[in-house]
Amino acid sequence: MIGAGHAGLAVSRVLTERSIDHLVIERGEVANSWRRERWDSLRLLTPNWASRLPGYPYTGADPDGFMSMPEVIGHIASFAAAASAPVRTHTNVTSVRRVDHGYQVGTERGEIRCRCVVLASGAANIARVPQLRRAVPEQIDCLTAFDYHNPARLPPGGVLIVGASATGVQLADEIQRSGRRVTLAVGEHVRLPRSYRGRDVLWWMEHSGVWGQRYDEIDDLERARRLPSPQLVGTPEHSTLDLNVLQAAGVEIVGRLAAIRDGRALFSGGLRNQFALADLKMHRLLETFDGWARQRALDVDVAAPERFEPTRAPAAARLSLDLRSGEIRSIVWATGFHPDYRWLEVPVLDRKGELRHDGGVVVDSPGMYVIGLPVLRRRKSTFILGAEDDARDLVGHLAGYLARGEPSA
Ligand SMILES: Cc1cc2nc3c(=O)[nH]c(=O)nc-3n(C[C@H](O)[C@H](O)[C@H](O)COP(=O)(O)OP(=O)(O)OC[C@H]3O[C@@H](n4cnc5c(N)ncnc54)[C@H](O)[C@@H]3O)c2cc1C
């Protein structure tokens, strides 16, 4: 197993249940991504009840609250200890090669031979930054979510945030509150209210079965895997954080960053369409929840259906911004993440560098598995809550493979 995040540890726990001998190799410490790669104020956007791991439910006093980073680290580290996970920390994997009857895993502390490899090294190792970054004038500081810690560490002056998914809206809110001017460039996004009919929106996702929808039941799987993360934040107030809230707080909304020419950022003019689409999709999802509640005769337990006001389009959104004028001093690229497989010396990546897998079973490389990627086997796969079902399915497949004693290549 490569990686001791929650996903790798979930697989480890299920392997232990089935008495399958294994080792978890981790370049840092358990929950390394949460220790090293997140900003200071981040809280999970999933409620505490959704931090359930195999055999390890959340048992604290606040199931509807949202964990801070120290709490997430504590939760995952306690799970590792409770599961007696055999983790070898501070061991970076530098290569994985196919050899007779299995794989050879190269690490900075020696080679390991194994029949099977599970890649649990994370979906968000590298920040995805568009090529147009190269055209940003020198006087502007560029950061990704990995470089950002808190507003005080930004250079003084205005901030352009590119991307309005979970990371972008959360950083826009925090930086605007710190007293800086924030401009937010908005492309395709997923709008969600924090609460719906008196329950957390993720309660609806889980109980209505939407989160559990399997990858082989989804019409456009490729698209589902590319969907941006929802505009949600976990706060003690359980507040919604959408573009209306941000505009009311003073954040300037502009269209998708389409180009940078001669020091000018050029924004797309399609904001109204983006808003209409996100509003439509949100309301369709809420209708799905309503249909499910009606079917289950749950209407007595939850509040009446709600509909939310459309996203307000700014009267005249700017179409360009002079990055040399001094108005903007830093750009935060909140444009997503991707995994890092540079150490994988097995031909399992497609032309785009993405791992070819069928629900986590790596294609054309028997005995190789992956976990923790978006919509790997279910819509909830990338969330902590999604790890258990995926881990059980994959370990079931892996146990069958070992039992058959098939050669690996
Ligand atoms: C900003 C952000 C916020 C998120 N918020 C939530 C949330 O609120 N709720 C939720 O459920 N999910 C959330 N997620 C999604 C998800 O939980 C994370 O992506 C999660 O970290 C994925 O778990 P994982 O175990 O697959 O990967 P990771 O936690 O990234 O673990 C992978 C591990 O592999 C190790 N590793 C990587 N490469 C190597 C190597 N070559 N050799 C050895 N070790 C290696 C890493 O050090 C790391 O410890 C968030 C993700 C991000 C990026």
Ligand as a Chemical Component Dictionary entry (heavy atoms), coordinates in Angstrom:
data_LIG
# 
_chem_comp.id                   LIG 
_chem_comp.type                 NON-POLYMER 
_chem_comp.pdbx_formal_charge   0 
_chem_comp.three_letter_code    LIG 
# 
loop_
_chem_comp_atom.comp_id 
_chem_comp_atom.atom_id 
_chem_comp_atom.alt_atom_id 
_chem_comp_atom.type_symbol 
_chem_comp_atom.charge 
_chem_comp_atom.model_Cartn_x 
_chem_comp_atom.model_Cartn_y 
_chem_comp_atom.model_Cartn_z 
_chem_comp_atom.pdbx_ordinal 
LIG C1  C1  C 0 -8.369  21.178 0.239  1  
LIG C2  C2  C 0 -9.091  19.879 0.413  2  
LIG C3  C3  C 0 -10.195 19.793 1.267  3  
LIG C4  C4  C 0 -10.879 18.597 1.414  4  
LIG N1  N1  N 0 -11.953 18.545 2.257  5  
LIG C5  C5  C 0 -12.581 17.372 2.449  6  
LIG C6  C6  C 0 -13.676 17.270 3.371  7  
LIG O1  O1  O 0 -14.117 18.252 3.939  8  
LIG N2  N2  N 0 -14.224 16.052 3.574  9  
LIG C7  C7  C 0 -13.796 14.927 2.929  10 
LIG O2  O2  O 0 -14.333 13.855 3.182  11 
LIG N3  N3  N 0 -12.801 15.009 2.028  12 
LIG C8  C8  C 0 -12.201 16.201 1.784  13 
LIG N4  N4  N 0 -11.185 16.278 0.869  14 
LIG C9  C9  C 0 -10.965 15.130 -0.040 15 
LIG C10 C10 C 0 -10.225 13.975 0.484  16 
LIG O3  O3  O 0 -10.554 13.570 1.793  17 
LIG C11 C11 C 0 -8.762  14.178 0.369  18 
LIG O4  O4  O 0 -8.397  14.350 -0.977 19 
LIG C12 C12 C 0 -8.040  13.054 1.016  20 
LIG O5  O5  O 0 -6.835  13.566 1.438  21 
LIG C13 C13 C 0 -7.891  11.838 0.110  22 
LIG O6  O6  O 0 -7.469  10.768 0.916  23 
LIG P1  P1  P 0 -6.382  9.794  0.433  24 
LIG O7  O7  O 0 -6.080  8.921  1.583  25 
LIG O8  O8  O 0 -6.807  9.215  -0.856 26 
LIG O9  O9  O 0 -5.166  10.756 0.080  27 
LIG P2  P2  P 0 -4.221  11.590 1.023  28 
LIG O10 O10 O 0 -4.862  12.004 2.271  29 
LIG O11 O11 O 0 -3.631  12.659 0.156  30 
LIG O12 O12 O 0 -3.121  10.510 1.396  31 
LIG C14 C14 C 0 -2.153  10.071 0.492  32 
LIG C15 C15 C 0 -0.893  9.769  1.259  33 
LIG O13 O13 O 0 0.048   9.205  0.375  34 
LIG C16 C16 C 0 1.325   9.730  0.684  35 
LIG N5  N5  N 0 2.147   9.628  -0.512 36 
LIG C17 C17 C 0 1.952   10.229 -1.709 37 
LIG N6  N6  N 0 2.923   9.902  -2.575 38 
LIG C18 C18 C 0 3.746   9.054  -1.915 39 
LIG C19 C19 C 0 4.927   8.380  -2.275 40 
LIG N7  N7  N 0 5.484   8.501  -3.499 41 
LIG N8  N8  N 0 5.530   7.581  -1.365 42 
LIG C20 C20 C 0 4.978   7.421  -0.125 43 
LIG N9  N9  N 0 3.863   8.067  0.256  44 
LIG C21 C21 C 0 3.238   8.865  -0.614 45 
LIG C22 C22 C 0 1.043   11.154 1.116  46 
LIG O14 O14 O 0 2.077   11.668 1.916  47 
LIG C23 C23 C 0 -0.268  11.008 1.874  48 
LIG O15 O15 O 0 -0.096  10.797 3.244  49 
LIG C24 C24 C 0 -10.464 17.463 0.701  50 
LIG C25 C25 C 0 -9.356  17.542 -0.151 51 
LIG C26 C26 C 0 -8.666  18.720 -0.296 52 
LIG C27 C27 C 0 -7.494  18.770 -1.217 53 
# 
loop_
_chem_comp_bond.comp_id 
_chem_comp_bond.atom_id_1 
_chem_comp_bond.atom_id_2 
_chem_comp_bond.value_order 
_chem_comp_bond.pdbx_ordinal 
LIG C1  C2  SING 1  
LIG C2  C3  SING 2  
LIG C2  C26 DOUB 3  
LIG C3  C4  DOUB 4  
LIG C4  N1  SING 5  
LIG C4  C24 SING 6  
LIG N1  C5  DOUB 7  
LIG C5  C6  SING 8  
LIG C5  C8  SING 9  
LIG C6  O1  DOUB 10 
LIG C6  N2  SING 11 
LIG N2  C7  SING 12 
LIG C7  O2  DOUB 13 
LIG C7  N3  SING 14 
LIG N3  C8  DOUB 15 
LIG C8  N4  SING 16 
LIG N4  C9  SING 17 
LIG N4  C24 SING 18 
LIG C9  C10 SING 19 
LIG C10 O3  SING 20 
LIG C10 C11 SING 21 
LIG C11 O4  SING 22 
LIG C11 C12 SING 23 
LIG C12 O5  SING 24 
LIG C12 C13 SING 25 
LIG C13 O6  SING 26 
LIG O6  P1  SING 27 
LIG P1  O7  DOUB 28 
LIG P1  O8  SING 29 
LIG P1  O9  SING 30 
LIG O9  P2  SING 31 
LIG P2  O10 DOUB 32 
LIG P2  O11 SING 33 
LIG P2  O12 SING 34 
LIG O12 C14 SING 35 
LIG C14 C15 SING 36 
LIG C15 O13 SING 37 
LIG C15 C23 SING 38 
LIG O13 C16 SING 39 
LIG C16 N5  SING 40 
LIG C16 C22 SING 41 
LIG N5  C17 SING 42 
LIG N5  C21 SING 43 
LIG C17 N6  DOUB 44 
LIG N6  C18 SING 45 
LIG C18 C19 SING 46 
LIG C18 C21 DOUB 47 
LIG C19 N7  SING 48 
LIG C19 N8  DOUB 49 
LIG N8  C20 SING 50 
LIG C20 N9  DOUB 51 
LIG N9  C21 SING 52 
LIG C22 O14 SING 53 
LIG C22 C23 SING 54 
LIG C23 O15 SING 55 
LIG C24 C25 DOUB 56 
LIG C25 C26 SING 57 
LIG C26 C27 SING 58 
# 
